[in-house]
């Protein structure tokens, strides 16, 4: 299975320049957050669903469910969440402040 550097980018945030490691392809999927109220439980669930769908687009789904295939999928998803963690936290914080300020 080919290896890749999986990256998520929140659409409302600037993506920092990340150099792909040697031997890796760099893929991105944008996750729209501007329409979500991330200060609410409903908005948080919607974001989690969008992130899950984005990771499926980036990392794929297992075909045969072999141990190696599942390990590759887990590694891809972990890389994607690690790469996106700061952006996700920032989006949640910005949207929560924005929503609170508009009430």
C-alpha positions as a printed NumPy array, in Angstrom:
array([[  0.   ,   0.   ,   0.   ],
       [  1.436,   3.387,  -0.879],
       [  2.194,   5.666,   2.022],
       [  0.925,   9.205,   2.265],
       [  1.013,  12.218,   4.519],
       [ -2.626,  12.882,   5.325],
       [ -3.571,  16.457,   6.135],
       [ -6.854,  18.048,   7.06 ],
       [ -7.362,  21.76 ,   6.632],
       [-10.195,  23.728,   8.146],
       [-11.563,  25.908,   5.329],
       [-11.767,  29.036,   7.438],
       [ -8.145,  28.796,   8.597],
       [ -4.871,  29.404,   6.841],
       [ -2.996,  26.147,   6.369],
       [  0.63 ,  26.352,   7.483],
       [  3.142,  25.234,   4.906],
       [  4.114,  21.664,   5.712],
       [  6.873,  19.952,   3.819],
       [  6.002,  16.418,   2.794],
       [  8.462,  13.856,   4.056],
       [ 10.606,  12.092,   1.48 ],
       [  8.677,   9.225,  -0.099],
       [  5.268,  10.568,   0.905],
       [  2.529,  12.161,  -1.119],
       [  0.827,  15.142,   0.457],
       [ -2.968,  15.077,   0.346],
       [ -5.429,  17.591,   1.728],
       [ -9.147,  17.661,   2.355],
       [-10.778,  20.902,   3.439],
       [-13.348,  20.711,   6.206],
       [-15.863,  23.544,   6.186],
       [-16.467,  25.059,   9.627],
       [-17.83 ,  28.554,   8.968],
       [-21.465,  27.408,   8.978],
       [-21.211,  25.54 ,  12.303],
       [-21.963,  26.835,  15.782],
       [-19.045,  25.129,  17.49 ],
       [-20.123,  26.397,  20.907],
       [-23.071,  23.958,  20.758],
       [-23.108,  20.182,  21.118],
       [-24.891,  19.929,  17.761],
       [-22.158,  21.934,  16.044],
       [-19.451,  19.81 ,  17.682],
       [-21.138,  16.598,  16.497],
       [-21.431,  18.006,  12.966],
       [-17.72 ,  18.877,  12.971],
       [-16.805,  15.406,  14.232],
       [-18.882,  13.842,  11.439],
       [-17.231,  16.06 ,   8.809],
       [-13.777,  15.175,  10.145],
       [-14.624,  11.472,  10.044],
       [-15.809,  11.751,   6.432],
       [-12.684,  13.728,   5.498],
       [-10.444,  11.049,   7.008],
       [-12.286,   8.379,   5.038],
       [-11.647,  10.395,   1.862],
       [ -7.963,  10.76 ,   2.765],
       [ -7.209,   7.319,   4.129],
       [ -9.789,   5.151,   2.4  ],
       [-11.598,   2.171,   3.822],
       [-10.225,  -1.304,   4.378],
       [-10.958,  -3.739,   1.557],
       [ -9.991,  -7.055,   3.109],
       [ -9.667,  -5.968,   6.759],
       [ -6.229,  -7.55 ,   7.094],
       [ -4.098,  -6.674,  10.101],
       [ -1.67 ,  -4.696,   7.913],
       [ -4.477,  -2.844,   6.161],
       [ -6.093,  -1.871,   9.462],
       [ -2.722,  -0.771,  10.863],
       [ -2.129,   1.438,   7.791],
       [ -5.613,   2.934,   8.15 ],
       [ -5.096,   3.629,  11.859],
       [ -1.711,   5.243,  11.156],
       [ -3.181,   7.409,   8.388],
       [ -6.049,   8.585,  10.594],
       [ -3.668,   9.316,  13.483],
       [ -1.379,  11.334,  11.174],
       [ -4.365,  13.288,   9.847],
       [ -5.657,  14.156,  13.302],
       [ -2.167,  15.087,  14.521],
       [ -1.65 ,  17.379,  11.522],
       [ -5.057,  19.006,  11.974],
       [ -5.236,  19.196,  15.782],
       [ -4.116,  22.814,  16.12 ],
       [ -6.415,  23.949,  13.286],
       [ -9.382,  22.119,  14.791],
       [ -8.744,  23.629,  18.232],
       [ -8.396,  27.099,  16.704],
       [-11.631,  26.715,  14.714],
       [-13.501,  25.593,  17.82 ],
       [-12.132,  28.491,  19.861],
       [-12.774,  31.137,  17.174],
       [-16.309,  29.977,  16.453],
       [-17.152,  29.762,  20.165],
       [-15.896,  33.307,  20.744],
       [-17.629,  34.627,  17.62 ],
       [-20.954,  33.039,  18.516],
       [-20.742,  34.248,  22.123],
       [-19.906,  37.779,  20.948],
       [-22.925,  37.895,  18.618],
       [-25.536,  36.959,  21.209]])
